[in-house]
Amino acid sequence: MKTVKRLFNTITSFDNLLEAAKKAQKGKRYKQTVAQFHFRLEENLLLLQEELQDGSYQPGDYRTFYIYDPKERMISAAPYRDRVVHHALCNVIEPVFEQTFIFDSYANRKGKGTHRAIKRYQQYAKQHPYVLKCDIRKFFPSIDHKVLKRELRRKVKCQRTNHLIDTIIDNSNQQEPHLQWFAGDDLFSPLERRKGLPIGNLTSQFWGNVYLNRFDHFVKEELRVPGYIRYVDDFVLLGHDKREIHRWETAVSDYLASLRLILHPNKTQIHQTKDGIPFLGFQVYPHYCYVRKEKISRYRRYLRSNLRLKENGKLSPQDLENQLNAWLGHIRFGNNTRLEYNIFWYLRKHRVGLFKHPSGSWRVLEQQ
């Protein structure tokens, strides 16, 4: 593998930090911490640059909260200046790794995403009768720091860049506890090895792809699986021979154990592609798909919460409109036309004025 050196000066250049600040600001312009940082943007970036270059930079404390989607997940939000550093780092090292990723890795990459992953799956499903649907148990809380650093150092040979990477990884906050033992471990190994990345960090999403990059190549090049797609820790293997798929499952489980990861026993199953599988929020068949009922129920709860915020003046009609159309854009990918009109009826019932723009998007009017 070709390695890269001398990245640090590019990462810490003022132009790169400025670009990173612009990216970190997107969608958060009016938050207090963001506005305060950008009020004295040049001064703050110069101070951040100085700390990075003299090695005194230290990340701040995370703010944690929980979401239920549908199970409880802990989300960690880094201070804004740290998010600027994350963008600055990824601006430079992400293109280095991007060229090593396989085509059918679809998470957190430009030109990819859930809809393209589903379309790709449907192409494979038309050609192969069986699919092994897999899910890694507690993926982000299980990422082993030592293994992650090893994978990053296979490509990055810049000492100062690796020191910055280590600083971000080592300052990850404590994730939800769970113990897993692997071959060669003693009783205390799971307690002695640091693991877990904060869900919500830009770096965590990117490093998740780096962590599983060699696994992707193993599946494609050594197992020679004809149909393989991965989105974060959800992945599928498609083939013609059910016995061969069982062998793939064993080989995949063994390889993941070398990364100190475990397949989720209840979410790893072999299906016939014609029967459809739950994948990335949709029930997906070879020729069509629709949004799963659990996703619809969660969105209804989310919509009710947003309507209460709007009634209390804490959410503007424009914000409600943006959120509504983002979700409608998602469900329109599936066969869910009636669901869109049910949402329209529900909003009208709650006295939210709507009209449909010729572009197909819904426009929210002021309270009637």
N, C-alpha and C positions, 0 to 999 in steps of 0.2 A: 504494500500500500504506500502510495506517495505521501510523504509527510510535508508539513508546512512549518516555517519558522518566521521570526521577526514580524509578529502580528500586533504586538502590544502598542507600538507608537500609532498605528492606524486606529486601534480601538480607542485610545485616549486622546486622539486629535480633537480639537475644538469643533471642527466641522462634523465629525461623527457624533460627538456628544450632542450637538445642536439638532442633528437629524434624529437622534434617539429621543430627545425631549419632545420633538414634534410628534413622533409616533406614540410615545407614552401618553401624550395629552389627548389623543383622539378619543372622543366620546366622554371625556372627563373634564372638559375645559372649565366648567363652572363649579367643580368641587373646590372646597376651601384650600386644601393642601396644594392642589395643582395651581390654583390662581396665585397663591402666595409664592410658590417657586418661580412661576413665570413673570411675576411682577418685577423681580430682580433676576431675570433669566441669565444674562451675561455674567453677572457677579457670582451666581450660584454654580454655573457651569465651570467657570474658572477655578472656583474653590474645589469643586468635585474633581476636576482635571488634576489639580495640584495633589490632592489626596491619593488619587490613583497612581500618579507617577512617582510619588515619594514613598509609596507602600503603606501609608497610614490609613487608607480607606477601610472602614469597618461598616458592615450592614447594620441597619437599625432593627428594632423589634417588630415582629409581625403582629398584625391585628387578625384575630381568628373569629370565625362565625361558622354556623352550620346550615346546610341546606338539606332538603329531603327530596331525593330525585331517583327512585322513591325511597331508597334507604338513606340513612343519615351519613353525610359526608362533611368532614371538616375542611373548610376553605381558609387559606392563609393569604392575607394581603400584605405585601411588603410596603414600606414607606415609599413615597413617590420618587425621591431621589435615587433609591435603590432600583426602582423600576426603570429609571433612565439608564442606569448602569447595565441592567439586563438587556435592554434594547441595543445599547452600544456594543456589548459583547456579541450578541446574536447577529447584528449587522455584518460583522466581520467573519465570525467562525461558521455561521449557518451555511453560507455558500460553499465553504470548504467541504462540509459533510454532505450537502445536498447532492453533489455529483456521485456520491457513493451509495445513495439510497436506491432501492429497487423501484420500479415504476408503480407497482401496486401497493405502495404504502401511502395512505390517503389522509392522515391526520396532520394538521398544523403545517401544511405545505401549500405554496401558491399554486393555483390551478387544480387543486384536488378538492377534498371536502366530502361530506356524507353523500350528497346526491350522486356525485361521480363514482363513489365507491359502490353504491347500490346499482347503478347502471352497469358497471363493470361486472358485479356479481351476476346480474341477469344475463350478461353475455355468456359467462361461464356456465350458468345454470341451464341454459338451452343446450349445452354440449355434454354435460355430465349429470348422471342420475343421482349421485350421492354427494353429500356435503358433511364435513366434520365442522361443527360450530364450536368455537373455543372462546374462553374468557379467562384471563389471568386473575387469580384471587388477590384482591387488595394491591393492585399494581404499584401505584405511586408510593403508598406506605412501605412497600417491600423493596424498593430500589436500594440496593446495597451501595454505600458510598465508595468503598474500595473498588468494587467491580466497575462502577460508573467512571471513576477516575482512570482506571486502566483502559477502558474503551475510548475515552477522550484523548488519552495520551498516545494511542495508536496512530492518531492523525496529527495532533498538535504537539510540536516539539519546541514551542516558544516558552521558556522558563517563566517569564513574568506573566504571560497569559495564563499558564497553568496555575500560577500562584493566585491570580484573581479568581479563576474557576474554583480552586480549592476554598478560597475565602467565602464564596457564595454558597458552595455545598456545605461546608463545615458550619455555617451559621444558619442552616435550615432549622426551623423550630421543630419541637417534638411532635411527631405525627401520632395518629391513633395507635395504641399498642396492640401488637399481635405477635405471637411467637411461632416460628417455623424452624424445624431442624432438618439438616441435610447431611448427606454422607460425609463422614469425617468430623462432624461437630461433636463437641462434648456438651455436657449439661448446660454450660454457661455461654456457649458461643452466640446464641441469638441475642443475649444481653450485652455482649462485649462488642459486637459489630454495629456500627452506626448505619442506620438505614432510614429511608423515607425522604421524599421531596415534597415541598408545599404545593398542593393543587392550587393553581391560580397564577403561579409564576410563569412568565414567558419562557424562562430558562428550563423550567421543569417540563413543559410541553415539548420543547425541542430535544432536551436530553432523553426524554422517553423514547424518541425515535432513534437516537444514537445508541441507547442501551439495547434495543432490540434489532439493530441494523444487521449484525452478523447472524442473528437468528433468522432474519428474513432471507439472507443469502443461503443459509443452511437449508431452509425449506425449498427454495427454488433450485439450488444448484446441486445439492447432495441428495435430498429426497426426490428431487425432480417432480415436484407436485405440479400438474398442468394448470390448475386453477387455484391461486392463492391471493387473498386480499387481507390487509391488516389496517385497522383504524384504532390507534392507541393500543389498548389491550384486548380489543375484540378482533378476532381473525377467523377466517374460514379456509378450509382446504377441500377442493372439489376433485372428484375422480370417478372412475367407472367400476372399480373393484372394491367391494365392501371390506374384504379381508386385507387388502393393501391399505385401506384407510385406517383400519385398526392398527396396522404396523406403524403408520405415520403417527398415530396418536401416542404410541409408546415412545417413538423416537423424539417427538416434540416435547413430551413430558421430561424425558431424560436431558435434553438440551437445556430446557428452561431451568432445570434443577442446577445446572452449572452456573446459571445466572442468579441462583437463589430465589427462583420464582416457582409458583405452583399453579397448575390449572385448577379452575373452580370446578369441583366435582359435580355440582348440580347444573352447571351451565355449559358443560362440554359433552355434546351428544352428536350422534350421527343421524341425519335426516335424509329423506328423499327430497330432492329439489322441487319436485312437482307439488309437494305438500306445503311448501313455503316455510320460511324460517324467520324468527324475530332477529332483525339486524338493523342497528343504528336508528332505533325508534320506529321502524316500519315493520310490517309483516310483508316479507318480500317473496314473490313468486317469479317464475321465469319471465312472464309477460306483463305483470302489473304488480303494484304494491299499494298498501294503504297504511295510514297512521294507526299505531296500536292504541287500544282503548286506554291503557295506563297513561300514555302520553296525553290523550285528550282530557282525561280526568284531572291530571296535574295542571294542564293549561287552564281549565275552567277555574280551578282554585286560584291560580295566578291572576286570571282576568278579574275575578271577584275582588281580590286584594287590590289590584290596580284601580278598579272602579271606586273603592272606598277611599283610596289616596286622592283620586281626582275630585270626589265629592268634598273632601276636606281641604282642597286647594294645595295638596302636596305633589300633584302630578298634573302637568299641563296637558291640554288637548293634543298638542304636537307630540309630546312624549308618548301619550297613549296611542296616537296614530302610528308612530314609528314602530312601537312594540307590536301593535296589532298586525301591521303589514309584514313585519319580519316573520311572524308566525304563520300568517296566511301564505307567504311565499314558500314556507316549508311544507305546509300540508297540501298545497297545490301540486307538489311533486307527485303525490299519490292520488288514488282515485277517491277523493273526499269532497266532491262538489257540494253534497247536501250538508256536510259539516260546516262549510263556509256560511251557508245561509242560516244554519242554526245559530251560529255566533252572531250574525247580523240581527236575528230576531231577539236574541238574549240582550244585546246592547240596546236595541230599541225599547225593550221592556224596562230597562233601567234608565230610560230617558237620556240616552246618549244619541245625539243627532249624527247621522251618517249619510254620505252619498258616495256613489261609486264613480270614480274618475274614469275617463275613456281609456287610460293606461291599464285599468284593471285593479288599481289600488283603492282602498277605502279611505275617505277623508272624514275626519272627526270634526263635528261642529261644536260650538260652545253649548253649555247646558241649556236645555230647552225649558 
